[in-house]
Amino acid sequence: KNAMSDERIATVKKAFQKLDKAGKGHLSLDFLISNYNAELHPRVRTREKTIEQVQTEFERAIRNKSKDGHHISELEFLDYYADVSACLPTEREDHFNNVSRS
């Protein structure tokens, strides 16, 4: 995997902290999956993928990063987005930021 840029790491950490309102250092997978908005994903917007495809891909990938099967730590969250980042060219920071905010 290529390392994420500092900008991408900061974006992901900010998103995690925003979601971790209680400051527990982990997020419930059920919470993440139920609040994930696949409609905002760039490939849904361009009609390359359906909402259902993106939702299913997100659920599978985020569950695979969880060590306990119920929660995801900030480090696991960063690892998930490192995979996302590896698929997106560095010149597409706006695209990455849209994916990480969906």
PyMOL commands that set and color helices and strands:
alter all, ss='L'
color gray80, all
select helices_A, chain A and resi 6-19+29-35+38-40+42-45+51-65+74-86+90-101
alter helices_A, ss='H'
color red, helices_A
select strands_A, chain A and resi 26-28+71-73
alter strands_A, ss='S'
color yellow, strands_A
deselect
rebuild
show_as cartoon
